[in-house]
Each structure stands twice: as structure tokens, then as C-alpha cells.
Amino acid sequence: MVFTRCPVKTLPRLSASCSHIAAAALFYIRESQKLDDYREFFRSFYTSAVDDVAVSRTFETREEADAWLAHGDAKENERVKIAGQGFQVIPARKGGGWRFLRSPLPEELMKEHECCPPSAH
């Protein structure tokens, strides 16, 4: 892992990494009793990226999805859901055609990494 200096201009006598600056900023937010405002801001910032992922088709089984893929209607980078899991259409490695690349959908990732339910904030 490579660490670089934070691009923030600091006073010459101060030597702080980005993580120290971020930690101090979060401490200030907490101490000034603005943590709830920050959480709301962060959720709105993060949520918009999640909403941009659009599933074009949903299939109950992998067999149904493979039949659709073989039919030739798929487009590169198209997102589909197969048996509750997200996939992306990409070019096949050899020859023409398409294949599926496992690409978890935001809802899958959020379930996987739930640390704190929204009501806990």
C-alpha cells in the first residue's frame, strides 16, 4: 500500500496526513454537535450513486438469462439480475458474443456490509 501526502496546503510547521485531517474534521463535527447533519449529508451523497445503477432485466434462473444472452439482444455493460444476484454483460473472452460478469448490486452490498441499521443513528 502506498501512502502519499494529503494535497491540502498546511502551515509549514505542521505535518499531517489526510487521515489525520479527516479525523480532526470528524471530531470537530461531533464536538460542535453537527454529527446528525453530517450523517444526513453523507447519506444523500452516497445514495445518489446507488440510485444510478439500473437493472434492465430480471431472470428467475441462470438458464433463462443464458438463453436471453444467446439470443443476441444484450448490450455491453447492461446490468441484469439473475436469481437475486447482479451481473453485468461483457464481451466473451474468445470469439464473439457476450458473457455475464458477477457484479453485486448496491442492495446486495448494503446487506453484506450492514453495520448499523438506520434507526441506530
C-alpha positions in Angstrom: 0.0 0.0 0.0 1.3 3.4 -0.9 0.7 6.4 1.2 1.0 9.9 -0.2 0.8 13.3 1.4 -2.5 15.0 1.5 -2.8 17.7 -1.2 -4.2 20.1 1.4 -1.9 23.1 2.0 -0.9 23.2 5.6 1.3 25.6 7.6 5.0 24.8 7.1 5.4 23.7 10.7 2.5 21.2 10.5 2.9 17.8 9.1 -0.4 16.0 8.9 -1.7 13.2 6.7 -5.1 13.2 5.1 -6.3 10.7 7.6 -5.3 13.0 10.5 -7.0 15.9 8.9 -10.2 13.9 8.2 -10.2 12.6 11.8 -9.8 16.1 13.2 -12.7 17.3 10.9 -15.0 14.5 12.1 -14.0 15.2 15.7 -14.9 18.9 15.2 -18.3 17.9 13.6 -19.0 15.7 16.7 -17.9 18.3 19.2 -20.0 21.1 17.5 -23.0 18.7 17.7 -23.4 18.6 13.9 -22.9 14.8 13.6 -26.6 14.2 12.7 -26.3 16.8 9.9 -23.2 15.2 8.6 -24.8 11.8 8.6 -27.7 13.1 6.6 -25.3 14.9 4.2 -23.3 11.7 3.7 -26.4 9.6 3.1 -27.6 12.0 0.4 -24.2 12.0 -1.2 -23.9 8.2 -1.2 -27.5 7.4 -2.1 -27.3 9.2 -5.4 -24.6 6.8 -6.6 -26.6 3.8 -5.6 -29.7 5.1 -7.5 -27.7 5.3 -10.7 -27.4 1.5 -11.0 -30.3 0.4 -13.2 -31.2 -3.3 -13.8 -32.6 -3.7 -17.3 -33.8 -7.3 -16.9 -34.6 -9.8 -14.2 -34.4 -13.5 -14.6 -35.5 -16.2 -12.2 -32.8 -18.7 -13.3 -29.4 -18.7 -14.9 -30.8 -20.8 -17.8 -33.3 -18.1 -18.7 -30.6 -15.5 -18.6 -28.2 -17.6 -20.7 -31.0 -18.1 -23.3 -31.6 -14.3 -23.5 -27.8 -13.7 -23.8 -27.5 -16.3 -26.6 -30.4 -14.6 -28.5 -28.2 -11.6 -29.1 -30.4 -8.8 -27.5 -27.8 -7.9 -24.8 -25.8 -4.7 -24.9 -22.3 -4.2 -23.4 -22.3 -3.2 -19.7 -26.0 -3.9 -19.4 -26.9 -4.8 -15.8 -29.2 -7.7 -15.1 -30.4 -9.6 -12.0 -30.3 -13.4 -12.0 -31.9 -15.3 -9.1 -31.5 -12.2 -6.9 -27.9 -11.5 -7.8 -26.4 -8.7 -10.0 -24.5 -9.3 -13.2 -23.0 -7.2 -16.0 -22.9 -8.1 -19.7 -19.4 -8.1 -21.1 -17.7 -9.4 -24.3 -16.9 -13.1 -24.3 -13.1 -13.8 -23.9 -12.8 -15.8 -27.1 -14.8 -15.3 -30.3 -17.9 -13.1 -30.5 -20.8 -12.9 -28.2 -21.4 -12.0 -24.6 -21.0 -13.4 -21.1 -22.0 -12.4 -17.6 -19.7 -10.9 -15.1 -20.8 -11.2 -11.4 -21.3 -7.6 -10.3 -23.2 -7.3 -7.0 -26.0 -4.7 -7.0 -26.0 -1.9 -4.4 -28.7 -3.7 -2.3 -26.6 -6.8 -2.1 -23.6 -4.8 -0.9 -25.6 -2.9 1.6 -27.0 -6.2 3.1 -23.5 -7.7 3.1 -21.9 -4.7 4.9 -24.7 -3.6 7.2 -23.0 -2.4 10.4 -25.6 -0.1 11.8 -29.3 -0.1 10.9 -30.6 3.4 10.0 -32.6 3.5 13.3 -29.4 3.2 15.3 -28.3 6.7 14.3 
